[in-house]
Amino acid sequence: MYDFLQKKFTTGQFAALYGINKRTLMYYDSIDLFKPSIVEKNGYRYYTYGQTAFFDVIQLLRKLRLPLEEIKKHLTHCTPQKTRTLLDNQSQMLEQEIAELIWLQKIVQNKLRSMETNLEMDCSKIEIIELNAQAIIVSEPTSDVSLEQSMKVILKFMHDCYHTRTYNGYPLGYMMDAEKVQQGNFSQLTNCFYHIDEKNSEAMNWTYKPAGRYLVGYYRGPWTEVDPTFQQLTDYANNHNLTFIGHAYLESILDDTMAVVEDPYYCEAKISILLK
């Protein structure tokens, strides 16, 4: 009844059953991890069907990326409790990897969505738009500190957002005091920020970009030459008796990966300023 368990396979035949190279089996044999069940006097080596269950375990542990030495050690001193502990540890590792993959997929989806939305941009257009509140996460203040300290704040913010998975693929934006912008001060950044997905924002403190009327303009060119666009918005506001309040938001609409490839100083940006 159980004769099939003793069916013999050459190294090549057994390897073919699993779609692996026979050199893998030869290496496992050499390190005493998985040896042929039968070695005949003439030196011919054979595996049997009865060894497949044991080899399946090795295959599973390899897929879980356990080192061969650790697999060998576990199988040599295997107990139900040790196996349970091993599988519990691997289950936790897989949950972390799945969460990481879901996060990365969300980043890619948001980048694609942003690229599709911003294919057309009229840099000559100034418009007033009613916007809903948008969830954002904001850095520590970057104003009233040295340039070196400001850079440290921004880099730490980016690092923290990435490693807490709060970053969701949206480009980094910058905030300015809207009242100072209307007074002609276009150089002082108060904070940087990321747009975030509100439902996935438990990791860090977050707030909203307020709902309301925004004066919006667009810019394409070097970061160092963005001031004239701010001036155009300021002139428009003054000519139409509009008052800036809260913050001005400078948001890159060119995906950061593309920006690095094109020119690190090139940007395509939307400037939105809250109106009273």
Backbone bond lengths (Angstrom), bond angles and torsions (degrees), N, CA, C in turn:
res aa  C-N    CA-C-N  psi(-1)  N-CA   C-N-CA  omega(-1)  CA-C   N-CA-C  phi
1 M - - - 1.458 - - 1.526 112.15 -
2 Y 1.329 114.06 -36.85 1.459 118.48 -176.84 1.534 112.18 -105.02
3 D 1.306 116.17 18.39 1.457 119.43 -179.19 1.534 112.31 -60.28
4 F 1.346 116.00 -30.03 1.473 118.08 -177.48 1.527 111.57 -63.01
5 L 1.354 116.44 -23.91 1.465 119.16 179.55 1.526 111.35 -65.64
6 Q 1.330 116.59 -24.11 1.460 120.80 -178.47 1.527 112.87 -97.49
7 K 1.336 116.18 8.29 1.457 118.55 178.11 1.516 109.07 -60.09
8 K 1.341 116.56 130.96 1.459 121.00 -174.47 1.526 111.68 -92.47
9 F 1.354 113.41 145.18 1.461 121.39 175.18 1.515 108.60 -131.90
10 T 1.312 115.90 137.57 1.460 118.28 171.48 1.530 108.42 -69.36
11 T 1.324 115.70 169.63 1.463 119.56 178.99 1.523 110.39 -57.58
12 G 1.332 116.22 -43.79 1.464 119.63 179.90 1.510 112.69 -65.41
13 Q 1.322 116.86 -39.04 1.464 120.69 -179.65 1.533 111.41 -67.79
14 F 1.338 115.85 -41.95 1.461 119.83 -179.23 1.537 109.92 -67.12
15 A 1.328 115.46 -39.65 1.467 119.31 178.15 1.527 110.19 -62.72
16 A 1.345 116.49 -39.06 1.459 120.67 -179.24 1.526 111.45 -64.31
17 L 1.329 117.67 -31.96 1.462 120.71 178.16 1.527 111.27 -58.53
18 Y 1.339 116.54 -32.19 1.467 121.71 -175.75 1.532 112.71 -107.15
19 G 1.320 115.71 0.75 1.450 118.52 179.47 1.511 113.02 65.86
20 I 1.330 116.71 35.59 1.458 120.50 179.45 1.522 109.32 -119.40
21 N 1.317 115.81 167.54 1.458 120.90 177.97 1.527 109.10 -78.50
22 K 1.323 117.09 139.28 1.466 118.99 -178.28 1.521 111.59 -64.93
23 R 1.341 116.97 -19.50 1.463 118.93 176.60 1.531 111.17 -64.20
24 T 1.342 116.04 -27.45 1.468 119.70 176.41 1.522 110.22 -63.13
25 L 1.310 116.11 -45.99 1.470 119.98 178.17 1.527 110.79 -63.69
26 M 1.310 116.83 -40.17 1.459 119.93 179.89 1.527 110.69 -63.81
27 Y 1.347 116.27 -36.70 1.469 119.24 178.58 1.520 110.19 -70.22
28 Y 1.338 117.11 -43.05 1.461 119.71 177.63 1.526 110.67 -59.01
29 D 1.330 116.45 -36.99 1.466 121.49 177.00 1.527 110.12 -63.90
30 S 1.312 116.84 -43.19 1.470 121.10 -175.64 1.521 112.88 -66.78
31 I 1.333 117.13 -27.60 1.474 119.75 -179.86 1.523 111.56 -100.95
32 D 1.341 116.00 10.52 1.473 122.33 177.73 1.528 112.74 61.28
33 L 1.322 116.94 32.60 1.458 120.20 175.36 1.523 110.83 -89.16
34 F 1.330 116.35 -44.06 1.454 121.38 -178.32 1.518 107.76 -148.84
35 K 1.349 115.16 109.55 1.463 120.27 -173.40 1.519 110.52 -111.93
36 P 1.327 117.59 154.39 1.466 120.55 176.06 1.528 111.01 -58.07
37 S 1.317 115.68 143.27 1.466 120.39 179.87 1.525 111.40 -73.53
38 I 1.336 115.99 -28.00 1.470 120.22 -175.83 1.528 109.41 -127.50
39 V 1.324 116.75 127.55 1.457 122.34 172.13 1.528 106.61 -124.62
40 E 1.311 117.28 110.12 1.455 121.12 -176.00 1.533 110.60 -82.21
41 K 1.342 115.88 167.48 1.470 120.78 -175.78 1.523 112.17 -60.34
42 N 1.302 114.99 -31.06 1.473 118.16 180.00 1.532 112.65 -79.93
43 G 1.346 115.81 2.73 1.463 120.36 177.89 1.509 114.58 91.13
44 Y 1.318 117.21 -6.79 1.458 119.56 178.59 1.533 109.28 -65.83
45 R 1.319 115.54 137.85 1.456 121.22 -175.11 1.519 108.84 -116.81
46 Y 1.317 115.45 136.46 1.459 120.32 -176.88 1.534 110.56 -134.43
47 Y 1.316 113.50 141.00 1.462 120.61 170.48 1.519 108.09 -99.41
48 T 1.322 117.35 159.56 1.460 120.63 179.89 1.525 109.60 -122.09
49 Y 1.331 114.35 161.19 1.460 120.08 178.57 1.523 110.76 -60.71
50 G 1.331 116.98 -31.78 1.447 120.87 -179.98 1.521 113.77 -63.23
51 Q 1.339 117.86 -16.13 1.463 121.16 179.66 1.522 112.98 -87.82
52 T 1.328 116.54 -5.56 1.466 118.50 -174.63 1.522 112.61 -64.41
53 A 1.333 118.18 -37.35 1.466 120.19 -179.03 1.534 110.24 -62.03
54 F 1.339 116.01 -42.55 1.463 120.33 179.31 1.534 110.60 -65.67
55 F 1.339 115.60 -40.37 1.455 119.06 -179.83 1.532 111.02 -68.66
56 D 1.339 116.99 -32.60 1.466 120.88 176.02 1.523 110.88 -60.03
57 V 1.330 116.45 -38.07 1.459 120.49 178.28 1.527 110.15 -63.78
58 I 1.327 116.15 -43.70 1.466 120.31 178.57 1.525 110.00 -61.32
59 Q 1.334 116.70 -43.96 1.453 121.00 179.42 1.532 111.30 -60.19
60 L 1.333 115.81 -43.61 1.462 119.92 179.52 1.520 111.22 -61.96
61 L 1.325 116.26 -46.94 1.463 120.00 -178.55 1.524 111.37 -65.54
62 R 1.333 116.41 -33.07 1.460 119.07 175.67 1.529 110.78 -67.31
63 K 1.348 117.11 -40.06 1.459 120.14 177.38 1.525 111.12 -63.72
64 L 1.328 115.90 -28.19 1.464 120.64 175.76 1.525 111.24 -82.03
65 R 1.325 115.68 4.60 1.465 124.42 174.48 1.529 113.51 65.17
66 L 1.333 116.37 32.02 1.456 119.05 171.37 1.519 109.15 -76.46
67 P 1.322 118.52 138.16 1.464 120.61 176.06 1.528 110.20 -62.55
68 L 1.334 116.11 151.05 1.467 120.29 -178.53 1.521 111.68 -58.92
69 E 1.325 117.08 -38.35 1.460 120.14 -179.49 1.523 111.09 -63.59
70 E 1.328 116.04 -39.31 1.468 120.27 178.57 1.525 110.96 -69.02
71 I 1.350 117.11 -37.49 1.464 120.41 176.54 1.520 110.17 -62.63
72 K 1.322 115.59 -46.33 1.459 120.25 -179.92 1.524 111.07 -60.06
73 K 1.315 116.40 -44.15 1.458 121.00 -179.52 1.524 110.63 -63.36
74 H 1.340 115.51 -42.91 1.467 118.77 -179.42 1.526 111.45 -64.88
75 L 1.330 117.07 -45.54 1.465 120.14 -176.86 1.525 112.19 -70.26
76 T 1.330 116.46 -25.54 1.467 119.72 178.26 1.516 111.54 -74.20
77 H 1.323 116.30 -34.08 1.471 120.67 -177.47 1.524 110.44 -120.97
78 C 1.310 115.80 42.30 1.465 120.97 -173.53 1.524 112.14 -75.33
79 T 1.320 116.04 131.97 1.467 122.95 170.73 1.523 107.37 -135.25
80 P 1.337 118.60 159.05 1.471 120.07 178.45 1.528 112.68 -55.71
81 Q 1.345 116.80 -40.32 1.455 119.66 -178.53 1.535 111.45 -67.35
82 K 1.330 115.70 -42.29 1.464 119.19 178.54 1.529 110.95 -64.66
83 T 1.321 116.28 -38.32 1.462 119.85 178.33 1.521 110.59 -65.33
84 R 1.327 116.87 -41.72 1.466 120.37 178.63 1.534 110.82 -61.74
85 T 1.333 115.49 -43.94 1.468 119.82 179.81 1.523 110.43 -62.44
86 L 1.333 115.35 -43.39 1.467 119.84 179.58 1.516 110.72 -60.94
87 L 1.323 117.20 -46.82 1.455 120.74 -177.64 1.531 111.51 -68.49
88 D 1.336 117.13 -36.19 1.472 120.11 175.84 1.531 110.20 -60.22
89 N 1.324 116.25 -44.48 1.464 120.54 179.94 1.526 111.18 -63.22
90 Q 1.336 115.57 -42.31 1.457 119.38 -179.56 1.522 111.25 -68.50
91 S 1.339 117.17 -34.26 1.456 121.06 177.85 1.529 110.57 -63.33
92 Q 1.325 116.86 -43.03 1.461 120.82 177.42 1.528 110.96 -63.05
93 M 1.326 115.86 -40.50 1.461 120.16 178.97 1.530 110.45 -62.99
94 L 1.337 116.83 -42.34 1.458 120.58 -179.85 1.526 111.37 -65.38
95 E 1.330 117.01 -39.03 1.462 120.26 177.93 1.529 110.49 -60.95
96 Q 1.330 116.44 -40.28 1.463 120.07 178.36 1.525 111.05 -66.03
97 E 1.335 116.48 -40.62 1.459 120.03 -180.00 1.525 111.40 -68.39
98 I 1.338 117.04 -37.69 1.463 120.57 177.74 1.528 109.94 -63.73
99 A 1.338 116.41 -44.15 1.465 120.61 178.19 1.530 110.52 -60.44
100 E 1.333 115.66 -39.61 1.467 120.25 178.62 1.526 111.10 -64.72
101 L 1.327 116.88 -42.19 1.465 120.80 -179.74 1.525 111.31 -67.50
102 I 1.337 117.29 -39.65 1.463 120.60 177.64 1.525 110.18 -62.68
103 W 1.338 116.28 -40.83 1.465 121.37 177.91 1.527 110.70 -63.23
104 L 1.330 117.20 -46.08 1.459 120.94 179.88 1.531 111.50 -64.15
105 Q 1.326 116.23 -38.01 1.461 119.53 177.16 1.525 110.59 -63.23
106 K 1.339 116.96 -39.75 1.458 121.33 178.79 1.527 110.28 -63.53
107 I 1.319 116.99 -40.75 1.469 120.97 177.66 1.532 109.96 -59.45
108 V 1.322 116.41 -48.75 1.474 120.83 -178.44 1.527 110.24 -62.05
109 Q 1.336 117.60 -43.60 1.463 121.02 -179.52 1.528 111.18 -62.69
110 N 1.336 116.87 -42.49 1.463 120.07 179.74 1.528 111.69 -66.40
111 K 1.337 116.35 -38.83 1.460 119.70 177.36 1.533 110.70 -62.81
112 L 1.328 116.98 -44.90 1.462 120.61 179.05 1.518 110.99 -62.95
113 R 1.341 116.34 -41.95 1.459 120.42 -179.86 1.530 110.78 -63.67
114 S 1.333 116.16 -41.70 1.465 120.15 179.61 1.521 110.94 -65.16
115 M 1.336 116.83 -40.93 1.465 120.39 -179.56 1.520 111.10 -64.45
116 E 1.324 117.06 -38.53 1.468 120.47 179.52 1.525 110.88 -68.84
117 T 1.330 117.17 -37.97 1.464 121.90 -177.83 1.514 111.94 -68.61
118 N 1.345 116.01 -33.90 1.467 119.95 -171.53 1.524 114.15 -105.33
119 L 1.351 116.63 26.05 1.457 118.93 -179.09 1.530 111.18 -65.05
120 E 1.338 116.71 -34.18 1.457 120.21 -178.76 1.523 109.08 -115.59
121 M 1.329 116.50 129.95 1.458 121.24 -179.66 1.519 108.41 -143.82
122 D 1.332 116.64 122.59 1.459 122.53 178.91 1.518 108.87 -98.36
123 C 1.330 116.17 104.18 1.464 120.49 -175.77 1.523 112.62 -70.92
124 S 1.319 117.39 -14.29 1.465 119.62 -179.77 1.531 111.51 -87.66
125 K 1.316 116.76 -7.49 1.460 120.38 -172.35 1.523 111.55 -88.14
126 I 1.321 116.72 132.90 1.462 123.20 169.28 1.523 106.24 -121.39
127 E 1.306 117.10 129.36 1.457 120.26 -175.52 1.517 111.10 -143.35
128 I 1.310 114.97 158.23 1.459 121.83 175.01 1.525 106.92 -106.32
129 I 1.315 115.68 123.56 1.470 121.48 -174.59 1.528 109.39 -125.00
130 E 1.308 115.09 138.44 1.465 120.97 173.10 1.526 107.23 -89.27
131 L 1.336 116.63 119.48 1.465 121.28 -176.60 1.516 111.17 -116.48
132 N 1.314 115.27 142.55 1.460 120.81 171.60 1.517 109.87 -75.76
133 A 1.313 116.20 162.33 1.468 120.28 175.74 1.521 109.32 -62.36
134 Q 1.320 116.25 140.26 1.463 121.68 -179.68 1.523 109.23 -126.09
135 A 1.328 116.28 133.38 1.460 120.56 -179.97 1.523 110.19 -70.43
136 I 1.311 115.83 130.31 1.462 121.50 176.86 1.517 109.20 -138.43
137 I 1.311 115.95 158.18 1.450 121.48 170.43 1.518 107.24 -117.13
138 V 1.338 115.59 132.65 1.455 121.74 -168.75 1.522 110.08 -116.37
139 S 1.316 115.84 141.02 1.463 121.44 179.68 1.523 111.34 -75.51
140 E 1.309 115.19 173.17 1.455 121.04 167.94 1.528 108.28 -63.80
141 P 1.345 118.13 159.36 1.476 119.68 -178.95 1.530 112.13 -58.29
142 T 1.332 114.69 140.55 1.461 120.54 176.99 1.531 111.68 -110.92
143 S 1.324 116.66 -1.62 1.466 120.58 178.92 1.528 109.43 -91.37
144 D 1.315 115.71 163.94 1.466 122.81 178.00 1.527 112.78 58.74
145 V 1.322 117.15 25.99 1.465 122.07 173.94 1.518 107.53 -133.74
146 S 1.315 116.40 165.89 1.460 119.77 179.54 1.527 110.09 -65.74
147 L 1.335 116.13 160.29 1.463 120.95 177.91 1.520 110.75 -58.68
148 E 1.337 116.48 -41.00 1.461 120.54 179.63 1.523 110.75 -62.41
149 Q 1.337 117.02 -44.47 1.462 120.12 179.86 1.524 111.01 -67.53
150 S 1.333 116.18 -36.33 1.460 120.35 177.94 1.527 110.86 -61.25
151 M 1.339 116.70 -42.66 1.460 120.49 178.49 1.519 111.46 -64.68
152 K 1.337 116.28 -37.45 1.461 120.12 178.02 1.528 110.61 -63.26
153 V 1.342 116.31 -40.87 1.468 120.62 179.01 1.525 110.38 -62.03
154 I 1.343 115.76 -46.26 1.464 119.80 -177.82 1.526 111.41 -65.05
155 L 1.326 117.09 -45.36 1.467 120.38 -178.90 1.524 111.59 -65.70
156 K 1.328 117.33 -37.91 1.462 120.50 177.61 1.527 110.35 -66.32
157 F 1.325 115.99 -39.86 1.466 120.71 177.80 1.522 110.70 -60.83
158 M 1.329 116.76 -47.24 1.462 120.76 179.71 1.525 110.40 -62.59
159 H 1.331 116.74 -42.84 1.462 121.75 179.45 1.524 110.92 -61.53
160 D 1.330 116.85 -46.50 1.465 120.65 -177.96 1.523 111.47 -65.26
161 C 1.333 116.23 -41.05 1.466 119.69 179.35 1.528 111.26 -63.47
162 Y 1.323 115.73 -38.88 1.468 119.92 -178.83 1.524 110.90 -69.22
163 H 1.331 115.93 -46.31 1.462 119.01 -173.15 1.519 113.57 -80.84
164 T 1.321 118.00 -10.72 1.466 120.70 171.27 1.524 110.68 -100.70
165 R 1.334 116.23 2.74 1.467 123.57 -178.99 1.521 111.98 61.18
166 T 1.316 116.76 26.14 1.455 120.68 172.84 1.520 109.83 -77.72
167 Y 1.325 116.39 -31.94 1.466 121.36 175.22 1.524 108.77 -63.84
168 N 1.333 115.85 129.46 1.462 120.18 -176.33 1.521 113.04 -125.53
169 G 1.331 117.07 21.38 1.454 119.34 173.81 1.509 115.26 101.02
170 Y 1.327 117.72 -7.96 1.466 120.15 179.20 1.527 109.50 -80.58
171 P 1.337 118.30 142.37 1.464 120.35 -178.84 1.528 112.17 -63.22
172 L 1.319 115.89 156.18 1.460 121.93 177.02 1.522 109.78 -68.53
173 G 1.340 115.62 136.45 1.460 121.26 177.21 1.513 110.41 -118.12
174 Y 1.329 115.58 168.58 1.466 121.00 -177.73 1.526 109.54 -130.22
175 M 1.328 115.71 146.73 1.460 122.55 -179.98 1.518 109.97 -114.40
176 M 1.336 114.97 147.10 1.459 121.86 178.59 1.526 108.33 -136.17
177 D 1.316 116.73 155.63 1.458 121.57 175.94 1.529 107.93 -70.69
178 A 1.335 116.35 115.90 1.470 120.32 -174.01 1.523 112.00 -63.51
179 E 1.323 117.50 -37.26 1.458 120.15 179.44 1.520 111.32 -63.02
180 K 1.344 116.43 -41.14 1.466 119.98 178.52 1.522 111.14 -68.39
181 V 1.328 116.48 -34.10 1.468 119.25 176.61 1.526 109.65 -61.06
182 Q 1.341 116.75 -44.08 1.461 119.39 -179.66 1.529 111.48 -65.92
183 Q 1.328 116.53 -23.04 1.465 120.95 177.19 1.532 112.03 -85.09
184 G 1.334 116.41 -3.55 1.457 120.19 176.60 1.511 115.25 100.38
185 N 1.339 117.39 9.13 1.465 120.98 178.29 1.528 107.65 -95.40
186 F 1.330 116.18 102.74 1.466 120.76 -176.64 1.527 112.64 -106.12
187 S 1.317 117.81 8.58 1.466 119.82 -168.94 1.522 114.30 -105.83
188 Q 1.319 118.13 -15.50 1.461 119.01 -171.77 1.531 111.18 -99.96
189 L 1.321 116.18 112.46 1.460 121.93 175.63 1.516 108.82 -87.67
190 T 1.318 116.67 131.27 1.470 119.85 -179.09 1.519 112.40 -90.93
191 N 1.324 116.47 -34.03 1.469 121.71 -178.34 1.521 108.56 -157.46
192 C 1.321 116.53 166.12 1.464 120.58 164.69 1.528 107.53 -116.66
193 F 1.322 116.56 164.54 1.462 119.27 -174.34 1.524 110.93 -154.88
194 Y 1.318 114.25 162.21 1.465 122.03 170.00 1.523 108.34 -124.49
195 H 1.318 116.45 140.33 1.465 119.41 163.46 1.528 107.34 -69.94
196 I 1.301 116.11 144.00 1.462 119.83 -178.51 1.523 109.28 -135.94
197 D 1.316 115.55 165.13 1.453 122.00 172.92 1.519 107.76 -88.03
198 E 1.306 116.23 113.30 1.464 121.36 -171.09 1.521 112.95 -54.11
199 K 1.323 117.98 -41.37 1.462 120.53 -175.36 1.522 112.37 -71.30
200 N 1.338 117.18 -14.32 1.468 120.24 -179.78 1.520 111.36 -113.78
201 S 1.330 116.52 35.01 1.458 119.36 -170.21 1.525 112.87 -120.37
202 E 1.325 116.66 44.35 1.450 120.09 -179.86 1.522 112.73 -83.94
203 A 1.343 116.72 -19.50 1.465 119.82 -168.10 1.525 113.36 -71.26
204 M 1.331 117.97 -36.44 1.459 121.02 -175.74 1.525 108.98 -133.94
205 N 1.337 115.91 161.66 1.458 120.31 177.12 1.525 109.54 -65.62
206 W 1.312 116.43 137.10 1.447 120.43 -179.18 1.516 109.33 -139.23
207 T 1.317 115.13 166.64 1.454 120.92 -177.61 1.521 108.31 -144.00
208 Y 1.325 116.44 -163.21 1.458 120.29 179.72 1.523 110.83 -121.92
209 K 1.312 115.66 143.20 1.453 120.79 159.96 1.525 104.41 -76.39
210 P 1.339 117.83 118.45 1.471 119.49 -167.45 1.516 113.73 -60.13
211 A 1.321 114.93 150.03 1.456 120.08 170.45 1.527 108.74 -71.25
212 G 1.316 116.62 153.07 1.452 119.49 177.22 1.517 112.58 150.55
213 R 1.338 115.59 -170.05 1.468 121.85 177.79 1.519 109.09 -87.83
214 Y 1.325 114.95 132.45 1.463 120.74 179.91 1.524 109.59 -125.28
215 L 1.320 114.69 138.72 1.451 120.79 168.52 1.518 106.82 -87.19
216 V 1.337 116.25 124.72 1.461 120.31 -170.66 1.527 110.40 -124.76
217 G 1.318 115.36 132.83 1.452 121.75 173.71 1.516 109.89 -135.05
218 Y 1.326 115.80 167.32 1.456 120.09 -175.22 1.530 109.95 -129.06
219 Y 1.329 114.36 151.84 1.467 119.07 -176.98 1.522 109.59 -142.70
220 R 1.337 114.73 141.29 1.461 120.90 174.70 1.520 108.31 -135.35
221 G 1.348 116.91 121.83 1.451 120.24 -179.38 1.513 111.57 152.07
222 P 1.329 117.82 -167.31 1.473 120.34 -179.89 1.523 111.15 -66.54
223 W 1.328 115.22 143.85 1.468 119.86 176.90 1.532 110.96 -55.37
224 T 1.317 116.03 -35.32 1.459 120.76 -174.38 1.521 113.53 -69.80
225 E 1.353 117.02 -8.89 1.457 119.99 -176.61 1.523 112.42 -119.93
226 V 1.334 116.92 28.05 1.457 121.19 -176.98 1.529 112.55 -81.91
227 D 1.331 118.68 -17.23 1.476 121.72 -174.16 1.530 113.57 -55.51
228 P 1.343 120.43 -41.87 1.468 118.79 179.85 1.526 114.02 -57.38
229 T 1.334 117.36 -31.11 1.462 119.76 177.94 1.522 110.13 -68.41
230 F 1.332 116.73 -40.83 1.468 119.63 174.18 1.528 110.27 -60.25
231 Q 1.328 116.25 -40.11 1.464 120.04 -179.75 1.521 110.62 -64.18
232 Q 1.324 117.48 -40.38 1.454 120.96 178.46 1.529 110.91 -61.59
233 L 1.328 116.09 -41.67 1.460 120.26 178.74 1.523 110.87 -66.07
234 T 1.328 115.55 -40.91 1.461 119.75 179.07 1.527 110.65 -64.47
235 D 1.333 116.72 -44.47 1.464 120.79 178.95 1.525 110.46 -61.86
236 Y 1.338 115.76 -41.75 1.464 119.58 179.29 1.519 110.10 -61.35
237 A 1.349 116.56 -45.55 1.460 120.53 -179.69 1.528 111.39 -61.78
238 N 1.317 116.63 -45.01 1.461 120.29 -179.31 1.521 111.59 -64.64
239 N 1.330 116.76 -38.81 1.472 120.79 -179.78 1.526 112.60 -70.46
240 H 1.338 115.89 -21.48 1.471 119.87 -178.32 1.527 111.99 -112.67
241 N 1.324 116.28 16.22 1.472 122.33 177.46 1.536 112.51 54.41
242 L 1.325 114.82 44.77 1.463 121.28 177.25 1.524 109.41 -101.99
243 T 1.326 116.17 144.45 1.460 120.60 -178.62 1.518 109.90 -117.72
244 F 1.343 115.75 129.14 1.458 120.66 177.21 1.528 109.60 -80.98
245 I 1.321 116.38 139.96 1.462 121.36 174.10 1.525 108.94 -137.19
246 G 1.308 116.39 164.40 1.466 120.26 175.99 1.514 111.87 65.76
247 H 1.314 115.50 -120.86 1.466 120.14 -175.23 1.521 112.03 -124.58
248 A 1.316 114.07 154.83 1.458 122.41 164.81 1.521 106.88 -99.82
249 Y 1.326 116.48 140.11 1.462 121.87 -175.96 1.530 109.28 -117.91
250 L 1.303 116.11 120.20 1.467 122.57 176.32 1.519 106.99 -103.20
251 E 1.329 115.95 108.54 1.458 121.19 -172.68 1.520 110.12 -118.53
252 S 1.316 115.97 123.69 1.459 119.92 174.85 1.519 109.02 -70.20
253 I 1.324 116.77 132.84 1.465 119.90 175.16 1.525 110.77 -113.05
254 L 1.332 115.67 6.69 1.464 121.48 171.14 1.511 107.17 -97.82
255 D 1.316 116.87 124.26 1.456 119.47 -177.45 1.520 110.57 -54.54
256 D 1.331 116.80 136.62 1.457 120.85 -173.91 1.527 112.78 -60.65
257 T 1.334 117.60 -31.80 1.463 118.96 178.18 1.521 110.76 -66.94
258 M 1.338 117.08 -37.95 1.459 120.94 177.56 1.517 111.13 -69.49
259 A 1.346 116.15 -37.64 1.461 120.07 -178.32 1.515 110.87 -61.78
260 V 1.327 116.55 -41.11 1.461 120.52 -179.36 1.524 110.50 -64.64
261 V 1.331 116.51 -38.24 1.462 120.26 -179.49 1.529 110.62 -69.44
262 E 1.337 116.08 -44.58 1.465 120.28 -176.82 1.526 111.50 -68.01
263 D 1.325 115.77 -62.13 1.461 122.01 -175.21 1.527 106.47 -172.17
264 P 1.331 118.55 123.88 1.466 119.70 -176.08 1.521 113.55 -62.33
265 Y 1.337 118.06 -15.70 1.458 120.97 -179.48 1.529 112.75 -105.41
266 Y 1.336 116.60 2.79 1.459 121.34 -179.19 1.524 109.24 -90.89
267 C 1.321 117.13 140.83 1.457 118.80 178.57 1.522 110.17 -144.06
268 E 1.289 115.26 156.09 1.461 123.44 166.25 1.515 105.05 -125.49
269 A 1.318 116.38 114.75 1.461 119.43 -167.21 1.515 112.25 -131.12
270 K 1.334 113.96 152.57 1.464 122.37 171.48 1.523 107.51 -111.73
271 I 1.313 116.57 131.28 1.457 121.58 177.63 1.525 107.64 -112.65
272 S 1.313 115.85 119.40 1.469 119.95 179.64 1.518 108.90 -123.71
273 I 1.334 116.06 130.52 1.452 121.61 -175.30 1.528 108.37 -125.45
274 L 1.336 116.55 124.80 1.461 121.81 -177.87 1.523 109.68 -67.30
275 L 1.319 114.83 135.99 1.455 120.74 -179.13 1.536 110.97 -107.00
276 K 1.298 114.30 150.12 1.467 120.73 179.17 1.515 110.26 -71.54
